[in-house]
Structure formats: structure tokens, C-alpha cells
Amino acid sequence: MARGSKSGGGAIGVVVIGLLALLAAVPKEVWIGLGVLAVIGVAIYFFNQNSSGSASAQASPPAAAPTSRVVTGTTRAGESARWNDDSPVSVSQTPASSAYRVPPAPAGYGNATWIPAGKPVTVAGLTLPGGLLYVGTALPTPHGRNDPALIDPSKSVGSRGDYTERQTDYWPSYSEISPPARRAYLNWLADGRKDPEADIGYVFLFFYGLERRAILDGPKDEKAQADWPVIATELRRLLAIYGKSNSFRRYASELLSWVELGTYSSKLYQQPIPEFARSFELPLYLRLALGQTALEAAPVPASLALAWARLDPNIYLRTPAIRCAEQFSKLFEMKYSQAFGAGLVLPKNKTKLKFVYRPASAGFQGYDEIKLTFGETPDVAVLTAPVTKIQQVVEAATKELEAFSRYVGRNPEGATSLDGLLQLPATLWPESAQKLMRDLHARMANGMVVFPFQELLTMLEAKGTVTKDKVMGLARALESMNIAMEPDVLSGAKTPKPDETVVLFSVQPGEAVNRTTPAYQAACLTLQLANAVALADGEMGAAEMRQLRTQIEGWTHLTPAHQQRLRSHMRLLMAEPVSLTVLKKKLDPLEASAKDAIAKFMAVVAQSDGTVSPAELKMLEKVYKALGVDPKKVFTDVHAVAADGGSRAASTAGSSAVAKPATPGFQLDPVRIAALQKDTDKVSVLLANIFKEEAPAPAPEVDVEPEEVESKQGLLGLDVAHGSFARVLLSRPEWSREDLLDVASDLDLMLDGALEHINEACFDAHDMPLTEGENPIVVNRDVLEKVEA
């Protein structure tokens, strides 16, 4: 046992000696390194001990955790989350932990969030109102980079930025523009994105977000689809401010068409027409509505035809149609209905409607072609014949507005004044003036109304001097609304002064009254003479007025319209009598034979009812005396009408007295009266000169205004057919030969010849062809940008 122990102890000693030898062989540098590692380990140990102690010391629960609004919705690469205003408030507590935690990302970092309309968001210390933005650090596109529209809070923002200066390239991206440019963009957003002086690059940068929301998010997200009406409203607002940019107008109009067609009916043409800006081509919405009418052989409603006239780039609108837009709309629809009744019926052409969306944002690169198709619905926008018919209606409406347009151009505030109204057809008067006319009709109650002329002028907001032309224009306007006026200024009567009386009376719609016939003029002169004579001798009374009224109603050779005007004229004579002196002054220059002819004709008029009463004879005697004709000839002339054998009235001039022709049985032969009236044709000339109290005013010189007319030269200087074909080509980036054959056929063109002709014109204008290839036929995008510029 002792030997054994001694042997074991020796072995251990050998091992120890070996280890010492090994340790001695370790280089000095190794020992130094091991020492450094040991020191670091000890330091880590003590640090962890201190951290655990601190956590334990703070293990008591907090009074309350801070509240936060959370972002809900599952997100994937390329998709966005959405602010949820109805999300619950969560209260959380951070548990004690011995492990080190990375702090959460600041607000706005992470997957992009769509900020809805009306919700403000703060970026770089600026509050951006209105929403409709993507905010976050991740919104990938197919090519790997973030979407250009994404506002990334991690990007640096300059301290200054002027959004009226151009600081972006053609396809701006928020992540790639300079810090000062980011500040400028955020300033524009913070100011309400409404400054018309803003560089269009910033407008496009915002537009890219609307485009992505509508086109990419919409088809897969019901909430995004619910944003389409809001996006449409915003697009219209932006177009009203920045539509002067042809490029922006085209892109915004196409997106507007897309969102408006998110849901549509098979009878779109029966729906109210949304508002669109005039752009490079007819909006898709209208092309679809028109195509549906052609497909169903339905007439194009007037409202749809008006929108077509306003928005088709092949239809030219002159200044009156643009300046007087409201009046043009009403007049166009009236003339369209007159020309086409229920509406123009369009042919079903071969070209099928297809919409290829051309995105503005570079973020769409890598996506498949974005398009909409509509089955067998034809694209009638390629046709030229219907456009020509619409253009004719446009011209007819525009021509009637030329005078009003010139007036409004010189007097922008005078559109509703009398001077302005008189430049318009009465049917286009504003509602306030139309109501005034309705009130006048109610006051007349198919009779008449009497008041000072100034009262009428005041009601119609007349300003300045009341000229003859103004009064005549007013009389014409009133007659177009079935209201006639005495004095009859349209037939040459003296223009009333503001303090003089006028009589307004109702006339039947469409009833033309010819006031130049000898019968009417003689009757009117009879009233004037009778009234003047009665006032001269002081015998005009109620009885005589009743007699004159009865006489008017007994003149059966006159029309009811003539009789109504004579009653109104008689009422005017009561307030504004014609002086006998004035009448004699007009009659005295006439030869005796002319005065005699007028007197005889009045005798015919006076007893044209077949009965001559003593009162009528007395009135005729006064009239004869005023004319300077022997009053005794009254009996002779009255008797001559009934003379046997149809002899001329002049042949009985030497007859003495006749039996009193007051018996009710005294009847006239209409044939003999007609023969006598034929002999008095010359009376019409004499009476016409008497009734024209004022010389006709010379026609005013028309101040021709330089019209802002769109060039009628087609696109690229092409004729109408080739220009229309070129516009169709530019509506898609690529065409199959089969589709273009249909377009060429609709325009009566040969495809290859048309393409060659258009490419030659494009070379002349822009040093490049419009199309390349044979099938498919590719459209040169650069040409589109040049055409819009």
C-alpha cells in the first residue's frame, strides 16, 4: 500500500512539472491578451449586476400608461396601412426585463399609411391639412424603390424652400429630391395646395399619390374605392387652379375619368354629366355615354350634346361661348332641340371603345398595361360627321351671343342691367328678370297695365341715358315674351320719356301683328283725330270714350290683335293725348286729294260694321274738319260705299244730302267694300308717313371684338380626318393593326397611307415620327409631350 501511494504521488508530481513546463513555454504576449480578456469579463459582470438592481428598484406599476391612436389593417410589401379614427384606445404596461430593448420607431416610420381626406398630419414640424397623402418609410414599387409620392419622415428637410421655384426633375420623387425641395413641397401642402404660382412639379408629386390610391389600391381595397368621390373632388379643384398646364390637365382628366367610371350604369347617357376640364381628348366618361347611345340607337340628350360640344378638342369655341358660358348652355340646348328634336342618333361604327390609362408617376413602371374595355360599345369619338353637326349648333348659338359678349367684355358688372339684358334673347334673361315678366303678366291678367315709363325702367335696373335704341330693344324683348307696349315705338312712334305713361298689354304667343296695313293705320288715325278734336272743343267724356271702344270692337275687318292694340292705344291717348295742332301740322303738307282719300277711307272704316249711328257721323264730321275736308262730304262718302253698281265713291261727290244712314238694316256688300279698299292702296303710303313720328335711327356701328378663336388647323397641321386619326393614335401607347384598321375605316382612310401622312407631318413639326412598327404599332410618347406643350 505504501509503495502504491508513493508511486501515485510521483505521477502527480510529474504532471505538475509538465504543466509548469508548458506554461513556461507560453509566450509573454499571450499572457497579456488573456489578462485583458479577464478584465473585460469582470467589467461586464459588474455592469449586469447594477442593471438588475435598477430594474428591481423600479418594479412598482405606473399610475397610467400613455394613450395612443393605433394604425390598423394588415400590410404587405407594396401595400399601405390606413389611419383608423374609430380604433380603440389601448393601455399597456412595460414589464420588468433584464434584457436590453430597442426603442420603438418614431411616428410615421414603417409601412406607409394613407392619410384620409380632412385628417392633418405633421411632418418636419409642419402641419399638413387635408390628408390624401402617403406617409411612412416603406411603400415599394416593382423596381424596388419607394413610390415617388411617399412622404418619408426619415429624409432630411431643409430649413427653407420656395415652392414657386422649380427644384425637381421631370419625374420627381420625394425621396430623391433635395432637402430644400422637400421643404418647398411640404410648405405647399401646408398652405393648402392652392397657390396658382406653385411649380407644377410639386402638384404632380401630390398627384402621384392620388393616382396610386385610385389605380393600384382601389381594385383590391374597398376603403380605397370609397375614396374615389373624394379624389374626384380634389382633382376638379386642382384642375381649376393648375389646369393651365396642358400636361397636368391631360393626366388629371384621365384619372378623373377613371374614378368617375368606378361604378356606372348601362345607360350612362341618362345620368347627370360630371364636370370635366377641356383637355387633349374627349373624356372617357363622355365617350362611353355617347357609345352607349349608338349601341342602343338612342338619341343623344341635349345635356350630353352640350358636354360634347364643350369638351371635344375638334369642336372650336369662340369667345362668346366661353365668356358667356351660362347663356351659351341654355341657347345651345334650345337650338339643338330645334335642330334634332329628341336628339342626334349616332351610327354604330367599327372602332370599339377601349381606355388605356397612361400613368404620370414613375412608380407605375413594371406594372402591366392598365386598361378598361367595354365590350361592343363603339368609340364614336373617331367620327367626324357628328362633330360637324354639333359644331353647326355651336356656331348658331355663339352668333346670337356676340352682342352680349361684347357688352359684358366692356362692362363686366352690367350683365344683369337693362343694357345687358337687351343684348340677349329674352328667353336667356336671368331668373330675377323672368320673374318680373311673370309678375307683369299676372298684373295684366290678359288685359293691360298702365304706369310711368320710369317705373318699368327701375324694375329692369336701367342705368344711364334712355336712348331710342334702348327703348326699341326693350319693346322687342317684351314682345318676345308676349307683352306689347304702347306707344308703338317699333312702328315709329315717339320714344316715351321716363316721366311719360306707357301701356303694357298681353298678346297671344306666336301672334304676329302687322301694324302697317292701311286698315289698321286709318283706324288708329281715326282714334287720334277723334281724341284730339274732342279735347280741342272740350267734349271728350266717358260717353265718347265708350263710343270709341264700341267702334273699335265693331271694326270686324280688323283682327282681334289689332283691336287689342287699338284699345291699348286709346288708353294711352287718355293719359298722353295727341295734340290736334300736332296732327294738323302733319296733315297740312298733304295735297287736298290725299286728305280727301284719307277721309273717304276713314268713312269706310267707321261704318264697316254695316251700321252708321248718329254718334259715328258726328265723330266723322270732326275728323273731316281736322283734315281740312268739308264735313258735309261725310254723308256723301258714307253713301258712296253703298252706291248701286259699285261705282267709285268719287263719282258721287256732287250729290247733296242722303237719308240718315242710322237704320240698323243698313248693310254693306263685302265685295264692294273690298273693291273700294283696293283703290286706297295709296293711303297706306300716306298713313305710313304720318305714323312715323321719329326718323329711324341709323344702324349702330358694330364694334367687332377680336375673337379668341382656337386654331381651326388640325393636330400637326393635318386636315380634320387625319387630325382626328392622330388624336386617336395618341390615346394609347400601343395599337394592334386590327384595331387601327377599324379606326381608319370609320374615318374613310387607308391605314398605311394615313400613318405615312401623319408621320411625315410629325417629322416636319417635331423631327420625329408619331408611330413606329407594323404590328403592334407603337406611339412615340415624346411626341405627346411636345403636342401638349
Number of C-alpha atoms within 10 A of each C-alpha: 6 7 7 8 10 10 11 12 10 11 12 11 11 12 11 12 12 12 12 11 11 10 11 10 9 10 9 9 9 9 11 10 10 10 11 10 11 10 10 10 10 10 11 10 10 10 10 12 10 10 15 14 11 11 14 12 9 10 11 10 11 9 7 9 12 10 11 12 13 15 13 14 12 9 13 11 11 17 18 22 20 19 16 14 12 9 12 11 11 11 10 11 11 8 10 13 12 13 9 7 7 6 6 7 8 9 11 19 16 17 20 27 26 21 20 21 15 11 14 17 18 15 19 15 9 15 15 21 19 18 16 22 27 30 27 22 21 22 26 20 19 13 13 10 12 23 27 26 26 25 29 22 19 14 16 14 20 14 11 13 19 18 25 17 15 14 19 19 10 8 14 19 25 22 21 14 16 17 18 18 23 29 22 26 29 25 19 22 23 19 14 11 21 16 14 14 11 19 20 19 22 27 19 23 22 21 25 27 22 24 26 19 24 24 21 17 17 19 12 10 13 10 13 20 20 13 18 22 14 14 24 23 13 18 20 18 14 19 20 14 15 21 20 11 13 17 21 22 21 22 20 28 25 25 25 28 19 23 21 17 16 14 8 12 10 10 14 19 24 14 12 9 15 12 11 21 18 19 21 23 20 23 24 22 22 24 23 26 25 28 28 25 26 22 16 14 14 17 18 23 21 22 20 21 23 21 19 20 22 22 21 20 19 25 18 18 20 17 21 24 24 15 16 18 13 12 23 21 20 17 23 24 20 16 17 26 16 12 14 15 13 14 18 22 17 21 16 20 21 19 23 19 19 20 19 15 19 17 19 19 21 16 25 22 12 10 11 7 13 13 12 13 11 14 9 15 24 24 26 28 26 23 21 15 11 15 18 13 14 18 17 15 22 26 16 14 23 23 13 16 23 21 20 22 26 22 19 20 17 10 12 12 10 16 21 18 14 21 23 21 24 24 23 20 17 19 15 16 19 14 10 10 19 15 12 14 18 12 12 18 20 12 14 16 12 13 15 20 18 16 14 15 16 18 14 15 16 12 11 19 15 18 12 7 7 16 12 17 17 17 18 18 20 22 21 20 21 18 21 16 20 17 22 21 22 24 23 20 22 18 17 18 16 16 21 21 15 15 11 13 20 26 22 24 24 24 21 12 11 10 10 11 13 11 16 15 16 21 23 23 22 25 22 23 18 23 25 21 26 26 26 24 22 18 16 13 8 9 12 16 12 9 10 17 17 11 15 21 17 12 20 23 17 18 21 14 14 17 14 15 16 22 22 18 26 21 22 23 22 23 20 19 19 13 14 15 16 19 17 19 13 10 17 14 11 14 20 13 10 14 10 14 10 16 20 20 19 25 29 26 22 24 29 23 25 25 22 22 17 21 18 20 15 13 13 18 21 13 23 25 22 19 27 25 15 22 22 16 20 13 19 13 23 24 20 22 23 24 21 23 23 18 17 10 7 15 15 16 18 13 10 15 12 9 13 10 12 10 8 12 18 15 13 10 9 13 14 17 12 12 10 18 16 10 14 20 16 11 13 16 14 13 23 18 13 18 21 18 15 17 19 15 15 14 10 12 8 7 7 7 6 8 9 9 13 8 11 11 10 13 9 12 12 17 21 20 16 17 13 16 18 22 18 22 25 23 21 16 21 21 18 17 17 18 19 12 16 11 13 20 17 17 26 22 15 20 20 12 17 12 18 14 11 16 23 14 13 23 20 17 19 22 13 13 15 15 12 15 20 25 23 14 11 11 11 14 18 18 20 17 13 12 19 17 11 11 16 14 9
